[in-house]
Amino acid sequence: KDKYDGFVTNSVVVFVVRPTRGQPFASIAWPGFVGLVTALNADGLSLACLTSTVARETANGTPLLLLYRMIAQYANTLDEAEWLLRGARRTIGNNLTVTSGPANDARNFELTMGRVQAVPAVDGLVVATNHFQHPAMAELQTGWVMPSSGNRLVRLRARLQEATDVLA
């Protein structure tokens, strides 16, 4: 049986999961939450998901938040995370940013029921909000993207550039 340790602060819970199989991981979520939206595993792989709506969804697959738990528990590398994502029957559109501390690398995965597009880091950065950026995926969201997502992406890139300039 898995062992769970955690604490609650303002209705947010930090789960420290020590499964009987796979590797331990920590996740921040809400009381009673099943699955995960963020995680950091013992091998230094971290995950963070961002809603990214598409027109089609299905209940005939693994809910993404349970798939993300499987990645946190069983993937040791970015390639293994991608393999698990591609092999799963996905249910909705989503962005999943996965980073590997040991590899000093990251990818953003743009997901739909039928497609997975890996967007690699550029100049050491993966930048994502709530819409797809890869041209082959962006067309799937015509009419679904909130303007604020694009505005936040522009602002995020500007802030990262400012930080880079300060550190240079």
The 8 nearest C-alpha neighbors of each residue, nearest first, counted from 0:
[[1, 19, 2, 18, 17, 20, 3, 16],
 [2, 0, 18, 19, 17, 3, 16, 20],
 [1, 3, 17, 16, 18, 0, 4, 19],
 [4, 2, 16, 15, 1, 17, 5, 14],
 [5, 3, 15, 14, 16, 2, 6, 13],
 [6, 4, 14, 13, 15, 12, 3, 7],
 [5, 7, 12, 13, 8, 4, 14, 11],
 [6, 8, 12, 11, 10, 9, 13, 5],
 [7, 9, 11, 10, 12, 6, 13, 29],
 [10, 8, 11, 7, 12, 29, 6, 30],
 [11, 9, 8, 7, 29, 12, 30, 28],
 [12, 10, 29, 8, 9, 7, 28, 30],
 [11, 13, 7, 29, 28, 6, 27, 14],
 [12, 14, 27, 5, 26, 6, 15, 28],
 [15, 13, 5, 26, 25, 4, 16, 12],
 [14, 16, 25, 4, 3, 5, 24, 13],
 [17, 15, 3, 24, 23, 18, 14, 25],
 [16, 18, 23, 2, 1, 3, 15, 19],
 [19, 17, 1, 20, 16, 23, 2, 21],
 [18, 20, 1, 0, 17, 21, 2, 22],
 [21, 19, 18, 22, 72, 73, 1, 17],
 [22, 20, 73, 72, 18, 19, 23, 74],
 [21, 23, 72, 41, 73, 24, 18, 20],
 [22, 24, 17, 16, 41, 40, 18, 72],
 [23, 25, 40, 16, 39, 41, 15, 71],
 [26, 24, 15, 39, 14, 38, 16, 40],
 [25, 27, 38, 14, 37, 13, 28, 15],
 [26, 28, 13, 12, 37, 14, 38, 11],
 [29, 27, 12, 11, 26, 32, 13, 35],
 [28, 30, 11, 12, 32, 10, 31, 27],
 [29, 31, 32, 12, 10, 11, 28, 7],
 [32, 30, 29, 33, 28, 12, 34, 11],
 [33, 31, 29, 30, 28, 34, 35, 12],
 [32, 34, 31, 35, 65, 64, 28, 29],
 [35, 33, 65, 64, 68, 32, 67, 36],
 [34, 36, 64, 37, 68, 67, 26, 33],
 [35, 37, 48, 47, 64, 38, 28, 34],
 [38, 36, 47, 46, 26, 35, 27, 48],
 [39, 37, 26, 46, 45, 25, 40, 71],
 [38, 40, 45, 25, 24, 44, 43, 46],
 [39, 41, 24, 44, 42, 43, 71, 23],
 [40, 42, 43, 23, 24, 22, 39, 44],
 [43, 41, 40, 44, 75, 101, 22, 76],
 [44, 42, 100, 41, 40, 99, 101, 39],
 [45, 43, 99, 40, 98, 39, 42, 100],
 [46, 44, 39, 98, 38, 97, 43, 40],
 [45, 47, 97, 38, 37, 96, 39, 98],
 [48, 46, 37, 96, 95, 36, 97, 38],
 [49, 47, 95, 36, 94, 96, 37, 50],
 [50, 48, 94, 129, 93, 51, 95, 128],
 [49, 51, 93, 129, 52, 94, 48, 92],
 [52, 50, 93, 129, 130, 92, 94, 49],
 [51, 53, 92, 50, 143, 93, 54, 140],
 [52, 54, 140, 92, 55, 139, 143, 51],
 [53, 55, 56, 52, 140, 143, 139, 92],
 [56, 54, 53, 57, 91, 112, 92, 111],
 [55, 57, 91, 90, 112, 54, 58, 53],
 [58, 56, 90, 59, 91, 55, 60, 112],
 [57, 59, 60, 90, 56, 62, 61, 91],
 [60, 58, 57, 90, 61, 88, 89, 62],
 [59, 61, 88, 89, 90, 58, 62, 57],
 [60, 62, 89, 88, 63, 66, 90, 65],
 [63, 61, 65, 64, 90, 60, 66, 89],
 [64, 62, 66, 65, 67, 61, 89, 90],
 [63, 65, 34, 67, 35, 66, 62, 36],
 [66, 64, 34, 68, 67, 63, 62, 69],
 [67, 65, 63, 69, 68, 64, 61, 70],
 [66, 68, 70, 64, 65, 69, 63, 71],
 [67, 69, 65, 71, 66, 70, 34, 35],
 [68, 70, 66, 72, 67, 71, 73, 65],
 [71, 69, 74, 67, 73, 68, 72, 80],
 [72, 70, 68, 69, 40, 73, 74, 67],
 [71, 73, 69, 22, 21, 70, 68, 74],
 [72, 74, 21, 70, 69, 71, 22, 75],
 [75, 73, 70, 79, 80, 76, 71, 72],
 [74, 76, 42, 79, 73, 44, 77, 80],
 [77, 75, 79, 78, 74, 80, 99, 44],
 [76, 78, 80, 79, 81, 99, 97, 98],
 [79, 77, 81, 76, 80, 82, 74, 75],
 [78, 80, 82, 76, 74, 81, 77, 83],
 [81, 79, 77, 83, 74, 78, 82, 70],
 [80, 82, 84, 78, 79, 83, 85, 77],
 [83, 81, 79, 85, 80, 84, 86, 78],
 [82, 84, 86, 80, 81, 85, 87, 79],
 [85, 83, 81, 87, 82, 86, 80, 115],
 [84, 86, 82, 83, 87, 81, 115, 114],
 [87, 85, 83, 84, 82, 88, 81, 89],
 [88, 86, 84, 85, 89, 83, 61, 60],
 [87, 89, 60, 61, 90, 86, 112, 59],
 [90, 88, 112, 60, 87, 61, 91, 63],
 [89, 91, 57, 112, 60, 56, 58, 62],
 [92, 90, 56, 111, 112, 89, 93, 57],
 [93, 91, 111, 52, 110, 51, 53, 112],
 [94, 92, 51, 50, 110, 49, 109, 95],
 [93, 95, 109, 49, 48, 108, 51, 110],
 [96, 94, 48, 108, 107, 47, 97, 49],
 [95, 97, 107, 47, 46, 106, 108, 48],
 [98, 96, 46, 45, 106, 105, 107, 95],
 [99, 97, 105, 45, 44, 104, 100, 106],
 [100, 98, 44, 102, 104, 101, 43, 103],
 [99, 101, 103, 43, 102, 98, 44, 104],
 [100, 102, 103, 99, 43, 42, 104, 44],
 [101, 103, 104, 99, 100, 76, 105, 98],
 [104, 102, 100, 101, 99, 105, 98, 123],
 [105, 103, 102, 99, 98, 100, 120, 123],
 [104, 106, 98, 120, 97, 99, 125, 119],
 [107, 105, 119, 97, 118, 120, 96, 108],
 [106, 108, 96, 118, 95, 117, 97, 109],
 [107, 109, 117, 95, 94, 116, 118, 110],
 [108, 110, 94, 116, 115, 93, 131, 107],
 [111, 109, 115, 93, 92, 114, 108, 94],
 [110, 112, 92, 114, 113, 91, 115, 93],
 [111, 113, 89, 90, 91, 114, 56, 92],
 [112, 114, 111, 115, 89, 110, 88, 90],
 [115, 113, 111, 110, 112, 116, 109, 85],
 [114, 116, 110, 109, 85, 117, 108, 111],
 [115, 117, 109, 108, 118, 114, 110, 136],
 [116, 118, 108, 107, 119, 106, 109, 115],
 [117, 119, 107, 106, 108, 116, 120, 133],
 [120, 118, 106, 117, 121, 107, 105, 125],
 [119, 121, 125, 124, 123, 105, 106, 122],
 [122, 120, 124, 123, 119, 125, 126, 118],
 [123, 121, 124, 120, 125, 119, 104, 163],
 [122, 124, 121, 120, 104, 125, 105, 103],
 [125, 123, 120, 121, 122, 126, 105, 104],
 [124, 126, 120, 106, 107, 105, 121, 127],
 [125, 127, 124, 128, 156, 152, 155, 107],
 [128, 126, 152, 125, 129, 107, 130, 94],
 [127, 129, 148, 130, 152, 49, 151, 126],
 [130, 128, 51, 148, 50, 49, 127, 94],
 [131, 129, 51, 128, 144, 132, 148, 137],
 [130, 132, 137, 136, 133, 109, 51, 129],
 [133, 131, 137, 134, 130, 136, 127, 109],
 [132, 134, 136, 135, 137, 131, 118, 116],
 [135, 133, 137, 136, 132, 138, 131, 139],
 [136, 134, 133, 137, 138, 139, 116, 132],
 [135, 137, 133, 134, 138, 139, 131, 132],
 [138, 136, 131, 134, 139, 140, 132, 133],
 [137, 139, 140, 136, 141, 135, 134, 131],
 [140, 138, 137, 136, 141, 53, 54, 135],
 [141, 139, 143, 53, 138, 137, 142, 144],
 [140, 142, 143, 138, 139, 144, 137, 53],
 [141, 143, 144, 140, 145, 139, 54, 53],
 [142, 144, 140, 141, 52, 145, 53, 54],
 [145, 143, 142, 130, 140, 146, 141, 148],
 [144, 146, 147, 148, 143, 149, 129, 130],
 [147, 145, 148, 149, 144, 150, 151, 143],
 [146, 148, 150, 145, 149, 151, 144, 152],
 [149, 147, 151, 146, 150, 129, 145, 128],
 [148, 150, 152, 151, 147, 146, 153, 128],
 [151, 149, 147, 153, 152, 148, 154, 146],
 [150, 152, 154, 148, 149, 153, 155, 147],
 [151, 153, 155, 149, 150, 154, 128, 156],
 [154, 152, 150, 156, 151, 155, 157, 149],
 [155, 153, 151, 157, 152, 156, 158, 150],
 [156, 154, 152, 158, 157, 153, 151, 159],
 [155, 157, 159, 153, 154, 158, 160, 152],
 [158, 156, 154, 160, 155, 159, 161, 153],
 [159, 157, 161, 155, 160, 156, 154, 162],
 [158, 160, 162, 156, 161, 157, 163, 155],
 [159, 161, 163, 157, 158, 162, 164, 156],
 [162, 160, 158, 164, 159, 163, 157, 165],
 [163, 161, 159, 165, 160, 164, 158, 166],
 [162, 164, 160, 166, 161, 165, 159, 167],
 [163, 165, 161, 167, 162, 166, 160, 159],
 [166, 164, 162, 163, 167, 161, 160, 159],
 [165, 167, 163, 164, 162, 161, 160, 159],
 [166, 164, 165, 163, 162, 161, 160, 159]]
